[in-house]
Amino acid sequence: MRITLRQLGIFTAVADAGSTTAAADRVALSQSATSAALNELEAVLGARLFDRVGTRLVLNDTGRGLLSQARAVLDGAAGIEREFNLGGSPSSLRVGASTTIGNYLLPTLVAAWQRAQPRAQVDVAIANTGAIAAAVARMEVDVGLVEGPCHEPDVVAQAWREEELAIVCAPSHPLLRGDPARRLNVAALRHASWLLREPGSGTREAVEQALQPHLHQLDEGLRFGGTEAIKQAAVEGLGFTCLSLFAVQDLVTLGRLVRVRTTLPRLVRPFWLLRHRRKQFSKSLAGFVDFCLRDDGRSGIVRA
């Protein structure tokens, strides 16, 4: 075989880094060795894979077509090593999770999986939905569990479960006028200042999709990079927020937040399981995905 895993690994590193200099740091080679390996691959294929734009290398049509295949080949080889424990440590599943799922649902799910499969190893990466979808596209994780839409063309999204969203605020918020049980109509909600996640967050996108058809636009007060920060800001009376019921239930139970009664319909959003369309599932990965999809509540996770 004239194409080597080394060449494909360097090609993907250059595609991600945008230059042979930056890619060299990722693959622990000199810049000249990295550039030579890329030139070898292009010579074998008889095609240029990048457009040279100044000092940057930008994938052309041919390179974009190869990238997904290259990632699949490299992931398959790495999967063989993990499956047969060639690295000297037990094989681990690599699971990416968006923030709400990773912080509030996945620990319980993984614990249930490991009770069913005592030798199972799971490595978890937590980031916002956009970052997890990108990690699945680059095959840096085996599967992703996310709460927002996926926009990566090489990633397949499968409906996983549904969760309920809750609008909450501090009991002392002025719009409640001293009555935590007061029902607010659409006009009142339009006057609220909303605490929102950062762009790229699945929670933010889901909240905008759920509320904007009714409120038309949200008056963005403060923006936070994490759910816990939003919850504490709401406790301090800085605005309304709409979050996963799983995420706010603790502070609602303590009375530090109240679930706002509104005239809106029940707000729900889907959760998604993401996989790369070229991903080859090992037996253990297929078992974990099946476990996620058929979970019936025994894990302690309750469907909305």
Secondary structure, 3 states (H helix, E strand, C coil): CCCCHHHHHHHHHHHHHCCHHHHHHHHCCCHHHHHHHHHHHHHHHCCCCEEEECCEEEECHHHHHHHHHHHHHHHHHHHHHHHCCCCCCCCCEEEEEEHHHHHHHHHHHHHHHHHHCCCCCEEEEEECHHHHHHHHHCCCCCEEEECCCCCCCCEEEEEEEEEEEEEEECCCCHHHCCCCCCEECHHHHHCCEEEEECCCCHHHHHHHHHHHHHHCCCEEEEEECCHHHHHHHHHCCCCEEEEEHHHHHHHHHHCCCEECEECCCCCEEEEEEEEECCCCCCHHHHHHHHHHHHCCCCCCCCCC
